[in-house]
Amino acid sequence: MKVILLKDVKGQGKKDQIIDVSDGYANNFLIKKGLAVPETKRSKEVLDKELLNRHLEEETRVSDLTKMKENILKEHLEFHVKTGKEDKVFGVISSKQISDELKKLGYNIDKKCIQLDHPIDTLGVHEVNIELHKRVQFKIKITVKK
């Protein structure tokens, strides 16, 4: 019997996948527990429509994030820090501080999207990776000054 999975089922497949299983397993476990529905013409149409809608939403989201990326690349972030002897910086610039600075400029970016290759603990210009989406990744430059 062919069924469309509504959720990921360990050892069988991922959500929205069409799999072929025995009638008993399909009726007594997958369908009964709400993990799958029988594959019919109507259920296949609903699945196709849902997949298309998800794809369109994803493309819209990527487009919006790409526009945000282009605007962020025009910005320049500066951080003023206290220094000690020989211009040694007290503390580090964290992803939270970068996120807060971007929020002040009007960009709501979660600190988890900001990836620091190394701690920013020296004066000068540093590159920071930002991943808004798996298809929208870029680097910004931040300047650390006294």
C-alpha positions as a printed NumPy array, in Angstrom:
array([[ 0.   ,  0.   ,  0.   ],
       [ 1.332,  3.447, -0.887],
       [ 1.066,  6.157,  1.758],
       [ 2.103,  9.817,  2.063],
       [ 3.996, 10.511,  5.272],
       [ 2.685, 13.418,  7.328],
       [ 5.657, 13.318,  9.721],
       [ 9.169, 11.879,  9.696],
       [ 9.051,  8.151, 10.527],
       [12.303,  6.612, 11.666],
       [13.417,  3.858,  9.323],
       [10.706,  4.636,  6.751],
       [11.108,  8.151,  5.387],
       [10.729, 11.889,  5.742],
       [ 7.641, 14.079,  5.819],
       [ 5.806, 14.427,  2.453],
       [ 7.549, 11.356,  1.035],
       [ 5.492,  8.655, -0.697],
       [ 6.472,  5.172,  0.457],
       [ 5.246,  1.654, -0.16 ],
       [ 4.538, -0.399,  2.982],
       [ 2.486, -3.444,  3.87 ],
       [-1.277, -2.94 ,  4.278],
       [-1.245, -3.957,  7.94 ],
       [ 1.584, -1.593,  8.874],
       [-0.086,  1.246,  6.992],
       [-3.564,  0.758,  8.46 ],
       [-2.696, -0.369, 11.986],
       [ 0.226,  1.927, 12.699],
       [ 0.939,  4.762, 10.272],
       [-2.609,  5.871,  9.478],
       [-4.005,  5.062, 12.947],
       [-1.33 ,  7.213, 14.655],
       [-1.722, 10.068, 12.162],
       [ 1.727,  9.586, 10.686],
       [ 0.489,  8.999,  7.135],
       [-2.5  ,  9.073,  4.802],
       [-3.269,  6.657,  1.966],
       [-2.036,  7.852, -1.41 ],
       [-5.032,  8.739, -3.528],
       [-5.515, 11.115, -6.426],
       [-6.889, 13.753, -4.049],
       [-4.175, 13.355, -1.393],
       [-1.518, 13.562, -4.114],
       [-3.055, 16.833, -5.403],
       [-3.081, 18.276, -1.883],
       [ 0.56 , 17.267, -1.371],
       [ 1.634, 18.819, -4.681],
       [-0.198, 22.051, -3.879],
       [ 1.346, 22.228, -0.399],
       [ 4.853, 21.6  , -1.755],
       [ 4.364, 24.334, -4.372],
       [ 3.151, 26.801, -1.723],
       [ 6.16 , 26.014,  0.489],
       [ 8.508, 26.488, -2.463],
       [ 6.953, 29.884, -3.32 ],
       [ 7.148, 31.016,  0.322],
       [10.794, 29.94 ,  0.45 ],
       [11.616, 31.885, -2.715],
       [ 9.863, 34.986, -1.348],
       [11.771, 34.679,  1.927],
       [15.116, 34.289,  0.112],
       [14.307, 37.323, -2.038],
       [13.495, 39.445,  1.038],
       [16.646, 38.29 ,  2.838],
       [18.742, 39.067, -0.242],
       [17.403, 42.64 , -0.249],
       [18.228, 42.906,  3.465],
       [21.741, 41.598,  2.733],
       [22.305, 44.271,  0.082],
       [21.236, 46.986,  2.531],
       [23.399, 45.635,  5.358],
       [26.452, 45.541,  3.083],
       [26.089, 49.327,  2.652],
       [26.351, 49.842,  6.427],
       [29.549, 50.158,  8.411],
       [29.672, 49.048, 12.037],
       [32.035, 50.688, 14.496],
       [32.659, 49.656, 18.068],
       [34.449, 51.907, 20.549],
       [36.195, 49.961, 23.305],
       [38.409, 50.661, 26.295],
       [42.03 , 49.65 , 25.944],
       [44.899, 49.105, 28.297],
       [48.651, 49.154, 27.826],
       [49.861, 48.707, 24.263],
       [46.269, 49.081, 22.993],
       [45.147, 45.751, 24.482],
       [41.338, 45.587, 24.328],
       [39.401, 44.836, 27.504],
       [36.945, 42.027, 26.687],
       [35.75 , 41.   , 23.237],
       [33.111, 42.055, 20.725],
       [30.441, 39.332, 20.823],
       [27.83 , 38.257, 18.299],
       [25.195, 39.709, 20.669],
       [26.821, 43.143, 20.502],
       [26.953, 42.959, 16.697],
       [23.298, 41.879, 16.617],
       [22.316, 44.774, 18.915],
       [24.203, 47.251, 16.729],
       [22.415, 45.933, 13.624],
       [19.064, 46.243, 15.459],
       [19.849, 49.92 , 16.113],
       [20.232, 50.31 , 12.343],
       [16.857, 48.612, 11.772],
       [17.919, 45.059, 10.903],
       [16.473, 42.352, 13.132],
       [19.176, 39.676, 12.933],
       [19.456, 36.988, 15.573],
       [22.865, 36.568, 17.198],
       [22.839, 32.888, 16.132],
       [23.071, 34.028, 12.492],
       [26.337, 35.833, 13.23 ],
       [29.332, 33.505, 13.066],
       [32.645, 34.633, 14.506],
       [35.691, 32.72 , 13.225],
       [37.786, 34.011, 16.102],
       [37.193, 36.292, 19.095],
       [37.273, 39.962, 18.162],
       [39.677, 41.26 , 20.782],
       [42.027, 43.545, 18.85 ],
       [41.717, 46.988, 17.329],
       [41.243, 47.295, 13.581],
       [38.94 , 45.967, 10.878],
       [37.489, 42.466, 11.186],
       [35.323, 40.365,  8.865],
       [32.249, 38.681, 10.311],
       [30.195, 35.956,  8.61 ],
       [26.417, 36.316,  8.613],
       [24.123, 33.497,  7.51 ],
       [20.514, 34.655,  7.206],
       [19.542, 31.537,  5.249],
       [21.464, 28.628,  3.771],
       [21.268, 30.47 ,  0.436],
       [21.929, 33.98 ,  1.831],
       [25.402, 34.19 ,  3.366],
       [27.781, 37.133,  3.37 ],
       [30.566, 38.904,  5.239],
       [30.488, 42.358,  6.788],
       [33.373, 44.421,  8.063],
       [33.36 , 45.885, 11.527],
       [35.848, 48.361, 12.909],
       [37.068, 48.303, 16.497],
       [38.438, 51.652, 17.728],
       [39.632, 53.162, 20.993]])
